[in-house]
């Protein structure tokens, strides 16, 4: 009995280990499925990028063929025109000579015969100087060498990456350094003290402030990040994970942050010091995905915090949905010099571009989506990527092309404005369409959602006191144009002097 009991104890331990191993295998099944979906999406994106590059190259090559085609046609048509004129002259000379030969008066014939003979010989010589040789061949001397590309496509394969180190441990959020201020959140984290696994970077995630899905807001090597432009009076959840070549760590514990309720105070104090080693955060990586917050979330915000003796600049950037990428940057004074100080001035400037995802299909984008035109003679609408529901915002549009007196319109609109009509034709847009707009003109748009007004300027000349009043809700910068117009967007600009002087008036 004693021997059987001991044997059963050993077998029980093996059965327990087997159960744990089965759980591990089931988790591996789920992880394999998740990794497969992620890998397939990455593969499709890479192949689509190659296809896009090939299509762009195809368009360039077709353009060269079309140019060669037009050049050959022009040369041949010019030669046809030249030969037709010479043939008409030659035929006329022949008909005249035949009439002269029929002349019965010998003296009259002798008077003109020598000059006529010289003219005939001269005309014959002109036909003999390559005039009857085609100046252009019908063949296209273009040969597309696609063999290297086909070979590269056939050799396209996966590169097996060998695992050189284990997956990192989950980071630890440093609660004593995490805080919120107004609509900004500063988060700090570190690796576990006894961890020796190499970490290549971290991924910080926030939800949308409404209990929604988490989105990545920072990917990089730094262990501190300030996220600005959040909604006031909202509760956000934050978490962070580490990664290296072997994979991604589990998430840290989730931290819940509450943003401020008061947005009107102009003089506030900074509640926490910034240590010297945290004062420079320079090397930041782009988003691996984008933050999906409300449309009023600014594309990029620059906050300048000043005092008489010291200056601290917090520069942070966030991209709205479908944006290309983002950087975060924080600058500060040394901890020994900082302490607490009063913020005397706060300036918020929005940076954004035009939004291809919401624009009409006829809109043509260039210059990193800052320049737009249209391939239709009808008016088409394009919106900015950033929507505004609070604050003071100013941007400008320079008119790069203005042909045949078109009627472009500049202003703001709701997200569901009509995209195939002139801006302002429905009740979801507020725009200016007349007054001094020519090629080279600069149209300024000032949206003051504190006073709920919209003001325009052309070449720094304010167009009336206020164009629209009682604006309330979410507004997107908007333009309508056709193929005769091209405009370029300029953002991140200070409020113009004419508005500043008007604001100072009692």
C-alpha positions in Angstrom: 0.0 0.0 0.0 2.8 2.4 0.8 4.5 1.7 -2.5 1.2 2.2 -4.4 0.5 5.5 -2.6 4.0 6.8 -3.5 3.5 5.7 -7.1 0.1 7.4 -7.2 1.5 10.6 -5.9 4.1 10.7 -8.7 1.4 10.0 -11.3 -0.8 12.7 -9.8 2.0 15.2 -10.2 2.3 14.2 -13.8 -1.4 14.5 -14.4 -1.4 18.0 -12.9 1.5 19.0 -15.2 -0.4 17.5 -18.2 -3.4 19.7 -17.4 -1.3 22.8 -17.2 0.4 21.8 -20.4 -3.0 21.4 -22.1 -4.0 24.9 -21.0 -0.7 26.2 -22.4 -1.4 24.4 -25.7 -5.0 25.9 -25.9 -3.6 29.3 -25.3 -1.1 28.7 -28.1 -4.0 27.9 -30.4 -5.6 31.2 -29.7 -2.2 33.0 -30.0 -1.5 31.3 -33.3 -4.9 32.4 -34.7 -4.3 36.0 -33.6 -0.7 36.1 -34.9 -2.0 34.6 -38.2 -4.6 37.4 -38.7 -2.0 40.0 -37.9 0.6 38.5 -40.2 -1.8 38.1 -43.1 -2.8 41.8 -42.7 0.8 42.8 -42.8 1.5 40.6 -45.8 -1.5 42.0 -47.7 -0.4 45.6 -46.8 3.2 44.9 -48.1 1.9 43.3 -51.3 -0.6 46.2 -51.9 2.3 48.7 -51.5 4.2 46.8 -54.2 1.2 46.8 -56.5 0.6 50.5 -55.9 4.3 51.2 -56.7 4.0 49.2 -59.9 0.8 51.0 -60.9 2.5 54.3 -60.4 5.4 53.2 -62.5 3.1 51.9 -65.2 1.4 55.3 -65.3 4.8 57.0 -65.7 5.8 54.6 -68.5 2.5 55.1 -70.3 3.0 58.8 -70.1 6.4 58.4 -71.9 4.7 56.3 -74.6 2.0 58.9 -75.1 4.6 61.6 -75.4 6.5 59.6 -78.0 3.2 58.9 -79.8 2.4 62.6 -80.0 5.9 63.5 -81.1 5.8 61.0 -84.0 2.4 62.2 -85.1 3.5 65.8 -85.1 6.6 65.2 -87.2 4.6 63.1 -89.7 1.8 65.7 -89.9 4.2 68.5 -90.4 5.9 66.6 -93.2 2.5 65.9 -94.8 1.6 69.6 -94.7 5.0 70.6 -96.1 4.9 68.1 -99.0 1.3 69.0 -99.8 2.3 72.7 -100.3 5.3 71.8 -102.4 3.2 69.4 -104.5 0.6 72.0 -105.1 3.3 74.5 -106.2 4.9 71.8 -108.5 1.6 70.9 -110.1 0.9 74.6 -110.8 4.3 75.0 -112.4 3.7 72.0 -114.6 0.4 73.2 -115.8 1.9 76.6 -116.6 4.7 75.0 -118.5 2.3 72.9 -120.6 0.4 76.1 -121.5 3.7 77.8 -122.5 4.6 74.8 -124.7 1.3 75.3 -126.6 2.4 78.9 -127.4 2.5 79.4 -131.2 4.5 82.7 -131.1 8.2 81.8 -131.3 9.4 85.2 -130.1 7.1 85.1 -127.0 8.3 81.6 -126.2 11.9 82.6 -126.4 11.4 85.5 -124.0 10.4 83.2 -121.1 11.8 79.8 -121.9 15.2 80.3 -120.2 13.8 81.5 -116.9 11.1 78.8 -117.0 13.7 76.1 -117.6 15.8 77.3 -114.7 12.7 77.3 -112.4 11.8 73.7 -113.4 15.3 72.5 -112.7 15.3 74.3 -109.3 12.0 72.8 -108.3 13.3 69.3 -109.4 16.4 69.8 -107.3 14.3 70.7 -104.2 12.4 67.4 -104.5 15.7 65.5 -104.5 17.1 66.8 -101.2 15.4 64.2 -98.9 12.0 65.6 -99.3 10.5 62.3 -100.3 12.1 60.4 -97.3 10.0 60.0 -94.1 11.5 62.0 -91.2 10.1 59.6 -88.6 9.8 55.8 -88.3 6.6 54.1 -87.4 8.4 51.9 -84.8 8.5 52.8 -81.1 12.1 52.5 -80.0 11.2 51.6 -76.5 11.9 48.3 -74.9 10.7 47.5 -71.4 13.2 45.5 -69.5 11.0 43.7 -66.9 13.2 40.6 -66.4 14.9 41.9 -63.2 11.6 42.8 -61.6 10.0 39.4 -62.6 13.0 37.7 -61.1 12.6 39.7 -57.9 8.9 38.8 -57.7 9.7 35.1 -58.1 12.3 35.3 -55.4 10.0 37.1 -53.0 9.8 35.0 -49.9 9.7 35.1 -46.1 12.8 35.6 -44.1 12.8 33.4 -41.0 13.8 35.4 -37.9 15.5 33.4 -35.2 14.5 34.1 -31.6 17.5 35.5 -29.8 15.9 36.4 -26.5 12.7 35.8 -24.5 9.7 38.1 -24.6 10.0 41.1 -22.2 8.1 41.2 -18.9 5.2 43.6 -18.6 6.2 47.1 -17.7 5.4 48.7 -14.3 3.5 52.0 -14.3 5.2 54.5 -11.9 2.1 56.0 -10.3 4.1 58.7 -8.5 5.1 60.2 -11.8 1.7 59.8 -13.6 -0.7 62.7 -13.5 -3.2 64.8 -15.5 -3.4 68.5 -16.0 -6.3 70.2 -17.8 -6.7 68.0 -20.9 -3.2 66.5 -20.8 -2.0 63.2 -19.3 1.6 62.4 -18.4 2.4 58.7 -18.0 5.6 57.0 -16.8 6.7 53.4 -16.7 9.7 51.2 -16.2 10.8 47.6 -16.5 10.6 45.3 -13.4 13.7 45.7 -11.3 15.0 42.1 -11.7 14.3 41.9 -15.4 17.4 41.2 -17.6 15.5 40.8 -20.9 16.5 43.4 -23.6 13.6 45.8 -24.5 13.6 47.5 -27.9 10.6 49.8 -27.2 7.2 50.4 -25.6 3.6 50.7 -26.8 1.4 53.1 -24.9 -2.4 52.7 -25.3 -5.4 54.8 -24.3 -9.0 54.2 -24.7 -11.3 56.9 -26.2 -12.3 58.4 -22.8 -15.7 56.8 -23.0 -14.9 53.2 -22.1 -14.3 52.3 -25.8 -11.5 50.4 -27.6 -7.9 50.9 -26.8 -5.7 52.6 -29.4 -1.9 53.0 -29.6 -0.8 56.6 -29.0 2.9 56.1 -28.7 5.5 53.6 -29.9 9.2 54.2 -29.0 12.1 53.7 -26.6 11.2 56.4 -24.0 9.6 55.6 -20.7 7.6 58.8 -20.3 5.0 60.4 -22.5 2.7 63.4 -22.3 -0.5 63.1 -24.3 -2.3 66.4 -25.0 -5.6 67.3 -26.6 -7.8 64.9 -24.6 -11.4 65.8 -23.8 -12.0 67.7 -20.6 -13.9 66.1 -17.8 -13.4 62.6 -19.2 -12.1 59.4 -17.7 -9.3 57.6 -19.7 -7.8 54.2 -19.2 -4.1 53.7 -20.0 -1.8 50.7 -20.3 1.6 49.9 -21.7 3.5 46.9 -23.0 7.1 46.2 -24.1 8.5 44.6 -27.2 11.6 43.2 -28.7 12.4 40.9 -31.7 11.0 37.9 -29.9 7.5 39.4 -29.4 5.4 41.6 -27.2 5.0 41.5 -23.5 1.7 41.2 -21.6 0.1 44.6 -20.7 0.9 46.4 -17.5 -1.9 47.1 -15.0 -4.5 49.5 -16.3 -4.3 53.1 -14.9 -7.5 55.2 -14.8 -7.0 59.0 -15.4 -9.5 61.8 -15.0 -9.0 65.1 -17.0 -9.9 68.5 -15.5 -13.3 70.1 -15.6 -12.2 73.7 -15.7 -11.0 74.9 -19.2 -11.3 78.7 -18.6 -8.4 79.4 -16.2 -5.6 81.4 -17.6 -3.3 81.4 -14.6 -2.5 78.0 -13.1 0.4 76.3 -11.4 2.3 73.2 -12.5 1.6 70.6 -9.8 4.5 68.3 -10.4 8.3 68.8 -11.0 10.0 67.4 -14.0 13.3 65.6 -13.2 16.3 66.4 -15.3 16.6 63.0 -16.9 12.9 63.4 -18.1 13.3 66.9 -19.5 14.3 65.8 -23.0 12.2 63.3 -24.9 13.5 63.5 -28.5 13.6 60.2 -30.3 10.0 59.1 -31.0 8.6 56.6 -33.5 5.5 57.0 -35.7 2.2 55.4 -34.7 1.8 51.8 -35.6 -1.9 52.6 -35.6 -3.9 55.8 -35.0 -5.9 57.1 -32.1 -9.6 57.0 -32.8 -11.0 59.8 -30.7 -13.8 62.3 -31.4 -13.5 64.5 -34.5 -12.8 67.5 -32.3 -9.5 65.9 -31.4 -6.8 68.2 -32.9 -4.4 66.8 -35.4 -1.5 68.4 -33.7 -1.4 70.9 -30.8 1.4 73.2 -29.6 1.1 74.4 -26.0 3.5 77.1 -24.9 3.8 77.6 -21.1 5.7 80.7 -20.1 6.8 82.4 -16.9 8.9 85.6 -16.4 12.0 83.6 -15.1 11.7 80.2 -16.6 10.1 78.6 -19.6 8.8 75.1 -20.2 7.5 74.0 -23.6 5.4 70.9 -23.9 5.1 69.9 -27.5 3.0 66.9 -28.2 1.3 65.7 -31.3 -1.6 63.4 -31.9 -3.0 62.2 -35.3 -6.7 61.7 -35.9 -8.1 58.7 -37.7 -6.4 57.7 -41.0 -3.4 60.0 -40.4 0.1 59.0 -41.4 1.9 59.2 -38.1 2.8 61.2 -35.1 5.7 62.3 -32.9 5.7 63.3 -29.3 8.2 65.8 -27.9 8.7 67.2 -24.5 11.1 69.9 -23.4 11.7 71.2 -19.9 14.1 73.0 -17.6 16.2 71.1 -15.0 14.4 69.9 -11.9 16.6 72.0 -9.6 15.5 75.2 -11.5 11.9 74.3 -12.1 9.9 74.0 -8.9 6.5 75.6 -9.3 5.7 78.5 -11.5 2.7 80.4 -12.9 1.5 79.8 -16.4 0.9 83.4 -17.8 -0.1 82.5 -21.3 -1.4 79.4 -23.1 -1.6 79.4 -26.9 -3.2 76.5 -28.8 -2.4 76.2 -32.5 -3.9 73.4 -34.7 -1.9 71.6 -37.4 -3.9 69.6 -40.0 -4.2 68.7 -43.7 -7.0 67.9 -46.1 -8.8 64.6 -45.6 -8.9 62.2 -48.6 -11.2 59.8 -46.8 -14.1 62.2 -46.6 -13.5 64.1 -49.9 -15.3 63.8 -53.2 -13.7 61.3 -55.5 -12.9 64.0 -58.1 -10.6 65.9 -55.6 -6.9 65.5 -56.5 -4.4 65.7 -53.5 -0.7 66.5 -53.5 2.0 68.0 -51.2 1.2 65.7 -48.4 -2.6 66.4 -48.7 -2.0 70.2 -48.2 -2.7 71.1 -51.9 -5.9 70.2 -53.7 -7.5 70.7 -57.1 -10.2 68.8 -59.0 -10.6 66.9 -62.3 -14.2 68.0 -62.8 -15.7 71.3 -64.1 -18.3 71.0 -61.4 -17.7 72.1 -57.8 -16.5 69.5 -55.4 -16.0 69.8 -51.6 -13.0 68.7 -49.5 -12.8 68.9 -45.7 -9.9 69.2 -43.3 -8.9 66.3 -41.2 -9.5 68.2 -37.9 -12.9 69.1 -36.5 -13.3 71.9 -34.0 -16.0 72.3 -31.3 -14.2 74.7 -28.9 -11.5 77.4 -28.9 -10.1 79.9 -31.4 -8.7 78.6 -34.7 -7.1 80.3 -37.7 -5.9 78.9 -41.0 -5.1 80.3 -44.5 -5.5 79.0 -48.1 -3.3 80.4 -50.9 -4.8 80.3 -54.4 -2.2 78.6 -56.6 -4.2 78.5 -59.8 -7.3 80.6 -60.9 -8.4 80.1 -64.5 -11.5 81.2 -66.4 -13.0 83.1 -63.4 -14.2 80.0 -61.3 -16.1 80.4 -58.0 -14.2 78.6 -55.2 -15.7 78.8 -51.8 -13.8 78.8 -48.4 -15.2 78.3 -44.9 -16.3 75.5 -42.5 -18.8 72.7 -42.8 -20.4 69.8 -41.0 -19.0 66.3 -41.6 -22.1 65.3 -43.7 -22.1 68.4 -46.0 -22.9 67.8 -49.6 -19.6 66.9 -51.5 -20.9 67.5 -55.0 -22.1 71.1 -54.8 -20.6 74.5 -54.1 -19.9 75.0 -50.4 -22.8 76.8 -48.7 -25.5 75.5 -51.0 -27.0 73.5 -48.2 -27.5 74.3 -44.5 -24.4 72.4 -43.4 -21.7 74.9 -44.5 -20.8 78.5 -43.9 -18.5 80.0 -46.6 -17.3 83.0 -48.6 -17.3 82.9 -52.4 -16.7 86.5 -53.7 -14.5 89.5 -53.2 -10.9 89.9 -54.4 -10.0 86.2 -54.9 -7.5 85.9 -57.8 -4.4 83.8 -58.5 -1.9 84.4 -55.7 -4.5 85.6 -53.2 -4.5 84.4 -49.6 -7.8 83.6 -47.9 -7.8 83.6 -44.1 -10.4 81.8 -42.0 -10.9 82.6 -38.3 -13.2 80.3 -36.4 -14.0 81.6 -32.9 -16.1 79.0 -31.1 -15.9 81.0 -27.8 -17.8 83.8 -29.5 -19.4 81.4 -32.0 -18.3 83.6 -35.0 -16.7 83.0 -38.3 -14.6 85.8 -39.9 -12.8 85.9 -43.3 -9.8 87.9 -44.7 -8.3 88.2 -48.1 -4.7 89.2 -48.4 -4.7 90.3 -44.7 -7.8 92.5 -45.3 -10.7 91.6 -43.1 -13.9 91.1 -45.1 -16.4 92.9 -42.9 -16.7 92.6 -39.2 -18.2 89.1 -38.8 -19.4 86.8 -41.6 -21.4 84.3 -39.5 -22.6 84.3 -35.9 -24.2 81.8 -33.4 -22.1 78.9 -34.6 -22.4 75.9 -32.3 -21.3 72.3 -32.7 -18.5 70.5 -34.6 -17.0 72.3 -37.6 -14.4 71.2 -40.2 -12.4 73.5 -42.4 -13.8 73.2 -45.9 -13.2 74.3 -49.5 -15.2 73.8 -52.7 -13.5 74.1 -56.1 -13.3 72.8 -59.7 -10.5 72.0 -62.1 -9.8 75.6 -62.8 -8.6 76.2 -59.2 -5.8 74.9 -57.0 -5.3 75.9 -53.4 -2.8 75.1 -50.7 -3.6 74.9 -47.0 -1.5 76.7 -44.3 -2.1 75.8 -40.7 -0.4 76.3 -37.3 -0.7 80.0 -37.8 -1.1 82.7 -35.0 -4.3 84.7 -34.8 -4.0 87.7 -37.2 -3.5 91.2 -35.9 -6.8 92.5 -37.0 -8.7 90.0 -34.8 -6.3 90.7 -31.9 -6.9 94.4 -32.1 -10.7 93.9 -32.3 -10.6 91.6 -29.3 -8.8 94.2 -27.2 -11.6 96.7 -27.9 -14.1 97.2 -25.0 
